[in-house]
Amino acid sequence: SQAQARETVGQMTSLKQDIINSVHSLKNSLEGGTSARSNFSEISEVKLQLEMLQDSVFTAISSPSTVAMPSYPECPYCMEELLPPAKIIQCLSGHLICETCHAKPAISDCPSCHQQFCGRNRGLETFLQKFKDG
């Protein structure tokens, strides 16, 4: 998903910055004439960070991208999906509501825009049925 991709990119960017900082620190240590033990420790740290970055890249590349399935429209009153064979009612502005909610005495106009209802949206009902059937 996009959220996972953003998270992975953020982690890789952070690891990349850590590696750059470690390389700069190692370079400064080498120029400053610090001990071999200290240099070895810093080299080991850079190697570990590179391995972590490599693992992140391999994970990002190998994980299958998930394709979001399109969702059905929802009734704004009951929040149920308008799944076939639902009868879908439409207002003058094109907002949708399920037949069950439309039949409630408390609902006399569109809950979204307060326009009157003009009838069923048979075209959408047919489309959703074909979509469901594949």
N, C-alpha and C positions, 0 to 999 in steps of 0.2 A: 504494500500500500504506500501511498505518498508519505504518510506520517513516518513509516518505518524507513523509507528512503531518506527523508530529511534527517532523521535521527542518526542513521548510518553515516551520512555525509558530515553531520556535525561531529560525530566521534572521530572520523578520519581526519577532519580539519584540525581537531584538537590534538590528535596524535602527531600529525604532521608538524604542528607548532612546537610540541614537546621535543620532537626529534631535532628541529632546527635549533632550538635553544640548547639542547645537549651538545650538538655539533659545535656551536659557538663557544660553549663552555669548554669543551675538549680542546678546541683550537687555542683558546686563551691559555689553557693549562700547559699545552705543549710549547707555546711561545714564552710562557713564564718560567719554564724549566722546572715544573713540579715533578714529583717522584713517579717512577714507573708504575708503582702500585696504584696510585691515584689515577693515572692515565688508563690503566687496564680497567679499573672500576667504571670510569666514564665511558670507555669503549663498550663494555658489557651492557651498560644502561642503554646506549644508542642501539646496540644490536637487539635488545629486548623490545625496545620501542618500535624498531623496524619490523620485527616479527609480529607484533600486535597489529601494526598497520596492514601488513600483508594479510593476516587473518581476516581483518575487517573487509579488505578489498575482495578476498575470495568469497567471503560470506555474502557480500553485496552482489557479486556477480553470479554466484551459484544459486541464490535463493530465488525461487520462481516468483515472478511478479503476479500479484493477485489482481484479477480483473473484477471490478465491482459490478455486480449484476444490477441492471436497471430495476428500479422499484416501481410499484404500481402507485398511482395517485391515491391520496388519502382524503377521506371525508373530513372537513375542518371542524365538524361538530363532535363526532365520536372518535376521530383519529384512526379509524379502521381503514385498511387498504381496500380499494374498490376492485376486488377480485371478481372475475367472471364466475357465475352468471349475474353479478350484481347489476341492478338497474341504476343508472347514473342520471341524476337530475342536474340541470344546468340553469344558472341565472342569466339575465340579459347581458351581464359582463363576461360570461364564460366560466364563472366559478362553478365548482362541482360539489355535489352533496349526495350521499347515498339515499336510496328510496326509503329506508327505515327511518332515518332522521327527518327526511322531507315530510313523512306522514305524521310526525309528532305535532300535536296542537300548538306547542310552544314555539315552533319554528314557522313563521309566516313569510319570512323573506330570507335572503341570503345572509348567512352569518358573517361573511367576509365584507360585503359592500352594501348590504341592506336593499339591494334591488330585488324585484320580483323574479320568481322562477318562470322559465318559459317552456319547460318540457324536458324530455329525455335527450341525452346525447347518445343516440344510437350508433353513430359513427365511431365514437370512442369505445363503446361497449363491444362492437364488432372487432375493432382493432385489438383490444385487450384480450378478447377470446382467441384471436389468431395468434397473438403473441404467446399466450399461455400454451396453446397447442403445439407451438414450435413451428 
